Amino acid sequence: MADVLAERLAGRDEQFHGADESAELKLLGVNVITIGKTLGDSPGVIPLIHFDASGYRKLLLEKGRVVGASCVGEWSQLHQVRHAIEHQTILWPWQRLRFQKTGVPWAIAENLPVHQWPPSSTIFSCLGIKKQVIEQTIDHCGGAESQRLEQVIERCRASTACGSCRPLVAELVGAPASKSASPGSKTILIASLIALLLGVGVSLLPPLGFSLSVTDQWRNIDWLWRNDTARQITGFSLLAVTVIGMVFSIRKRSSKVQWGHYGYWRAFHSIMGTLALVFMLVHTGVKLGSNLNLMLGVCFWMTVLLGAGDGISSGLESNLPAHVGHRVRGWRTKLTKLHHWVTWPLPALIGLHILSFYWFSD
């Protein structure tokens, strides 16, 4: 205010636009801090309070976003709170519960730079490479930071897929982080979202029935799962698409296959998975059947659904901040393992399904 007054007395057209009303005091060695809005600034502000032996903490939310805070005593996440207030970050329900129970709204890893992440934290989720592996590789690399970064990428195959881990690896090495675009990430995201919607539809939609009369227009459609020839065409098309999709997952599992960019292989794998689900719906008429057919249908449905979840997290991962990406990487690793586990029974179940069809056919 005094600066604006001096400017105006000097003849300049300066305006006062308000000031930071944050207050940080230390009374008898105890921190007393107020940041952002106060409780009376807006009628829509909702307070969240945590109080224990270590002190008093309060967060103020407006439309779900952090707009103010105050505390008496130490608060290790205070700089994170400042950042949240400056950017009016959304505080999700689970974060609110965590704050009310523990006094910290964010998990420890969300508040720490990658150097302070636990050694078991996943850095490269595409291949499940942990932080400790990256650090061990860095210890055996020499040269400038940029050279060491390329050496780590080459030796660990890190950042060779979606590219989302490159900033994290660069931070560990000490090199400037340039966020690289992820080839095929949008295709993976779109294909996975479609597969997720179709997969949910399988569990919610009733089975498609048969026509009740030869004059029924539905008879022009239900022949797809009523006629043996049509069922064989859609069935073997489903088998072909599934096999092709599995083949395009080899790029990830074999270091000998290096042709083309890994991102495009993943994108094609996602497209084949979505097409396989479409052929399954046409082949079965949204009926999972019984006995072995039911086991095959459920296994196939879970494979595609888990793959869709993995693809969505993969497509979003490269566009997320590092602290959010840490959590996504952890979940994505679990989804990938589940996706692989439920895929293994498929070949045997498909073989039994084909054998039973021809064995019991007229």
N, C-alpha and C positions, 0 to 999 in steps of 0.2 A: 504494500500500500504506500509506503514511504517512497519507493522507487517511482511509482506511477505519479505521485504528487510532485516529485522533483522534476520529472519529465514534463509535466503539464506547466509547472512554473517557468520552465525553460522555453515554453512556447511550442512544445511538440504535442501532437494529438495522440496521446497514449490513453488506453482504456484499461480499467481494472476488471479482469475476468474471473476473479476469485482466486483462492489460494489453497494449498494443501493444508487441511486442518488436522493432519495426523500429529499426535503428541507422543513423544518418547521420553520418559523420565526415569530416574533411578532414585527411589526413596528408601533411605536406610539400606542400600545395597540390593533392593528388590526392583525388578523391572516393572514399570506401569506404562502400558502402551495402548494407544487407540489409533486405528488406521481406517481410512475410508469413511463411509457414512456412519452416523450414529442412529440410535433406535428411534429418535423423534424426527428424523429427516424425511421419512416417507411412511404413510399409513400402511403400505404393503410389505414392510420389512418384517421378516420372521427371524427371531433369535434362536440359536442353538447354543446350549451352555454345557460346559464340562467343568466339574469342580472336584478336586481331590487334594491330597496332602501337598502336592507339588505346586498348586496354584489354581488360578481361575482363568478360564478361557471362554470366549464367546465369539461366534460367527454370526454375521447378519446376512440373510438371504433375501433377495428380491426377485421374484419370478424364477426361483430355483438357482439363481446365480449369486456368487459371493460378492457382496458390495461393501462389507465392513467387518472389522474384527477388533477385539480388545483382549488384553490379558494382564494378569498380575502374576509375575514369576517368569521362569524360563520357558521358552517354546522353541523347540529345535526346528520346526517347520515354518518359522515366522517368515523367512524369505519367500517360501512357496506361497504363503498366504498373501503376501504383498503382490506377488505376480498374479495370483488368482483375482485379487481385487482390481488390479490395473486392467486386466483383460476380461473381467466379469465372467470368470469361468463357471460353468455349470457344476454344481455339487450333486452327484448322483445319490439316490436313496441309500445305497450300501455305504457310501462315503459318509453320509450324515450319521448313520448308525455307528460306524466306526469312530467318528469324532465324539459322539455322546458317550460311548463306552470307554474309549482309550485316550481321548483328547487329541488325537491326530487323524485328520480326515483322509490322508493319503497313505497307502502302503509304503513301507520303507524304500523299496526299489523305485517307486514313482518319484521319490524325492531326492534320489541320489544320482550323481553323474555316473556314467558307465564304469569309470575306474573303481567306484565303490560298490558296484553290484557284486552279489555273491559269486564265487567261482563257478557254481553249478548253473548260473543263469544262461539261458539260451541266447546266443548272439546271432547265429545263422540258422534260422528255424527250418529252412528248406532241407538241410541235411542234419539238423540237430546238433550243430557244433556249439560246444559250451565256451564260456569265457575263459576258463582255465586253459583250454586247448589253444585258443588264440594267443594268450599271453605266453605260453610255452614256445609257440612258433615265433613270436616277436623277439624272444630272447636269443634265438638262433639266427636272426636276420641282422644285416649290417647296412651301412650307408646312411644317406639322408632319410628324413621322414617319408618323403614321397616314394623313394626307392624301397624302403622297408614295407610301406603299404602295399606296393605291387607284389613284393615277395610273399607277404602273408596271404594275399588274395590268391596267388598262384599255388602256394603250398597247401592251403586249407580249402581251396576251391570256394572260398567265401566271396560273397558279392557277385558270383557268376550267374546267379539265377535272377531273382527279382530286383536285386540291387538295394533293398531296403536296409541291409546290414552294413553297407559301405560307410555311412557316417559314424556308426558305432566302432567299426574297425579302425577308421581314421582317428577317432578320438583316443582309442587305446594306444595307437602308434604315435600320436602327437602330430599327425599331418592334417592339413586343411581338409575339411569334409565338403565334398561337392556331391549334392544329391543327384544321382543318376536316375533317369527315367527307367521304368520297368517295362521291357518289351512284352507285350501281350497281357499286361496286368488288367487292362480294361476288358479285354475279351474274356479272361478268366473270371472276372467279377460278374459280368453280364451272364455268361453261361452258367455260373454257379448259382446266381440268383434265380434264373429260370428253372434250373434243376431243383432248387430248394422249394420253389412254389409248386412244381409238379409233384415232388416227393410228398409235400404236405397234402396236396390234393388226393394222392393215392390213399392216404389214411382217413381223409374226411369224406370223399365222394363215395356214393353208393355204387355197387357194381353195375355196369351197363348190361341191361337185360337183352332178351331176344324178342324179335317181332312176334306178335300174336296172330298175325294173319299174313297171307301171301300178298295181300293188297296194301299192307302197311309200308309206308315209305321208309321206316326204320330198317326194313329188310335189305335195303340197298347199302346199309352200313354194317349191320351185324354179321354179314357174311364174312367179314374179316376175321372174326373169332368163332364162326360157325362152320365155315368150309375148311376141310382138311388141307386143300392146296394153298388157300390163303394163309392158313396158320403156319404152314411150312415156310412160305415165302417170308412172312413177317418174323417167324422164329429164327430162321437162318440169317436174315438181315440183322436181327438183334444180336445173334452170336458173332457175326462178322464185325459189327460196330464195337462190341465188347472186346473182342480180341485185338482190334486195331488200337482201341484206347489203352489196353494193357501194354501193347508194344511200345506206345509212345511214352510209357513211364520208365522204359529202360534207360533213357538218357540220364535219369537221376541216379539210378542204381549201379550204373557201370561207368567207370572212368575211361574205358576204352572207346565208348561211343561219344565222340566230341563234335560230330557234324552238326552245324546249325546252332543257333542260340537256344540255350535251355528254356528261356521264357516262351519261345514259340512252341517248343515241344509241350510245355505245360498247358499252353492255351489250346493246342489241338487235343490234348488228353481231356481237358475240360469239355470241349465241344463234343467229343465222342461219348463222354459220360452222359451228357444231356440228351444226345440223340438216342443213346441206348435206353434211357428211361422213356422217351417218346415211343420207341418201338415196343417196349414192354407193355405200355398202356394199350397200344393198338393190338398187340398179340394176345393179351389176356382179357381185354375189355374191362379193365380195372377190377379183375377178380384174381385173388391170390391163390385160390384153389384150396386143396387140403393135402395132408400127409407130406410127401416129398415135395410136391408142387408148392405147398404153403411154406416149407422151409426154404426152398429156392427163391420164392417171391419175397419173403421177409429179408433174406440175406442180401438179395440184389437191391432191395429198397434201402436197407441200412447202408450198403456200400455207397450208393449214389448220394444218400442224404449226408453221410459223414464226409464224403468227398466234396459235396457242395459247401459244407461248413468250412472245410479246409481251404477251398478255393476262394471263398468270400474273405476269410481272414488273410489269405495270401494277397488278394487283390487290394485290400485296404492297407496292408502292413507298410508298404513303401510310402504311403501318404500320411502316416501317423507320426506324431511327435515321439521322440525316443522313449520318454517315460511311459507313454501309453503303449508303444510298440512292445515294451518289455512284457507287459501283461498279455498282449495278443500273441506274442511268440510262445509263451508258456502254454496257452490254450491250443495254439495251432499244432504244437508238437504232440499233444495228447490226441487231437483229432486225427492227425496223420497216422499215428500208431493204431488207433481204432479202425481207421479206414483200411489199413493193410490187413489187420487181423480178420475182419469180416469178409475180405476179398478172397482169402485162401480157400474156404470151402466151396466157392463158386464153381471151379472146374469140375469137381466131383459131382456136385448137384446138377449141373448142366448136363453132364454125361449120363447120369441116371435118368434125367428127364427125357432126353432124346431116346435112350434105350427103351424106356417104358412106353413111349409114344408108338414106336415102330413094333415093339413086342406085342402090345395089346391092340394094335390097329386091325381093322377088318381087312 
